[in-house]
Amino acid sequence: MAPEADDDSPVVKVLRLRDGAQLPRYMSEGAAGLDLAALLDEEVVIPPGGRALIPSGIALELPRGMEAQVRPRSGLALKHGVTVLNSPGTIDADYRGEVKVLLVNHGADPFRVRSGERVAQLVIARVERVVLEERPLSETVRGQGGYGHTGV
């Protein structure tokens, strides 16, 4: 059963752009992401190593200061090697176009995407806009140590 919103929950407006579009939905009480379904006129086959932009048939209006992150579904990654190529994809609060998912097939077999299939999840998150100040940086023990510097 999907969780119920409380009085403090932000409201995200959603618009179905075409007949057959499914609204994103939480699939369990503790789910962080809303599952996002494909809306296709015909099935799409993604060959091994290939990628495809999959439409959802919906558009969002996010509150200012929020984003929607398009993330992979773990089951597709585990079972088929299919994931979101630009993960997480960001949907900005001022974007009003169709939500699309860029899938890549890292698996050994062609992957068929059918209309109505859940292809990704949306995680709605708060974001901060910052003011940049160009000036010298403070010193730290780590300094410029990057990739692998901490021994992990």
C-alpha positions in Angstrom: 0.0 0.0 0.0 1.3 3.4 -0.9 2.1 5.9 1.9 -0.3 8.8 2.6 0.9 12.4 2.5 0.8 14.4 5.6 0.1 18.1 6.0 3.8 18.9 5.7 4.3 17.0 2.4 5.3 19.2 -0.5 2.8 19.2 -3.4 4.1 18.3 -6.8 1.8 19.0 -9.7 1.6 16.3 -12.4 0.1 16.5 -15.9 -0.7 13.5 -18.1 0.4 14.6 -21.6 -1.2 11.7 -23.4 -3.8 9.1 -22.9 -2.5 6.0 -21.1 0.1 7.9 -19.1 0.5 6.5 -15.6 1.1 8.7 -12.6 4.3 7.9 -10.7 3.5 6.1 -7.5 5.2 4.8 -4.3 5.1 1.0 -4.3 5.5 0.5 -0.6 5.1 2.4 2.7 8.8 3.0 3.0 9.7 3.7 -0.6 11.8 6.7 -1.2 11.1 6.8 -4.9 8.0 6.9 -7.0 8.0 4.3 -9.8 7.9 5.8 -13.3 6.3 3.9 -16.2 7.0 4.1 -19.9 4.4 5.4 -22.3 5.2 4.0 -25.8 3.3 3.7 -29.1 5.2 0.5 -29.7 7.7 -1.5 -27.8 11.4 -0.4 -27.8 14.2 -2.9 -28.1 17.5 -1.8 -26.6 20.4 -4.0 -27.9 23.3 -5.0 -25.6 25.4 -1.8 -25.3 22.6 0.3 -26.7 20.6 3.1 -25.2 17.1 4.6 -25.7 15.2 7.6 -24.5 11.9 6.4 -23.0 9.0 8.8 -22.6 6.7 8.7 -19.6 3.8 10.8 -20.9 3.9 13.1 -17.9 5.2 16.5 -17.0 5.9 17.8 -13.5 5.7 21.2 -11.7 8.0 21.0 -8.7 8.0 23.5 -5.9 10.9 26.0 -6.0 13.9 24.6 -4.1 13.2 21.0 -5.1 14.3 18.6 -7.9 13.2 15.2 -9.1 16.0 12.7 -9.5 15.5 10.0 -12.1 17.2 6.9 -10.7 17.5 3.3 -11.8 15.2 0.5 -10.6 17.4 -2.1 -8.9 15.5 -5.0 -10.3 16.1 -4.0 -13.9 19.8 -3.6 -13.1 20.1 -7.0 -11.3 18.0 -9.1 -13.7 18.8 -7.4 -17.1 21.8 -5.1 -16.7 19.6 -2.2 -17.6 20.1 1.1 -15.8 19.6 4.9 -16.1 22.6 6.2 -18.1 22.8 9.7 -16.6 21.9 8.6 -13.1 20.7 10.4 -11.3 19.1 12.5 -14.0 17.9 15.9 -12.7 14.5 17.4 -13.4 14.7 21.1 -12.4 11.8 23.0 -10.7 11.4 25.2 -13.8 11.3 22.4 -16.4 7.8 21.7 -17.8 8.5 19.2 -20.6 7.9 15.5 -20.7 9.8 13.4 -18.2 12.0 10.9 -20.2 14.3 8.2 -19.0 17.6 7.5 -20.7 18.1 3.7 -20.4 21.3 1.8 -21.2 21.5 -1.9 -21.6 24.7 -3.3 -20.1 23.3 -6.8 -20.3 24.1 -9.6 -22.7 20.6 -9.8 -24.3 18.4 -7.3 -26.0 16.0 -5.6 -23.5 12.4 -5.0 -24.5 10.6 -2.0 -23.0 6.8 -2.1 -23.2 4.3 0.6 -22.5 3.3 0.6 -18.9 6.5 -1.0 -17.7 8.1 0.6 -14.7 11.5 1.8 -16.0 12.9 4.2 -13.3 12.1 5.8 -10.1 11.7 9.5 -9.1 13.1 10.7 -5.9 12.0 14.2 -5.0 14.6 16.2 -3.0 15.2 19.6 -1.6 18.1 21.5 -3.2 20.0 24.6 -2.1 21.2 27.3 -4.4 24.5 28.9 -3.2 26.4 32.1 -3.6 29.9 31.5 -4.9 32.8 33.6 -3.5 36.0 33.6 -5.4 38.8 33.6 -2.9 41.5 31.3 -1.4 40.4 28.1 0.3 41.1 27.0 3.8 43.7 24.3 4.6 42.7 20.8 5.6 44.6 17.6 6.5 43.4 16.0 3.3 44.2 18.9 1.1 44.1 18.0 -2.6 44.0 14.2 -2.0 41.4 12.8 -4.3 40.5 9.4 -5.8 41.7 6.6 -3.5 43.5 9.1 -1.2 41.9 7.8 2.0 42.8 4.2 1.2 39.3 3.1 0.3 
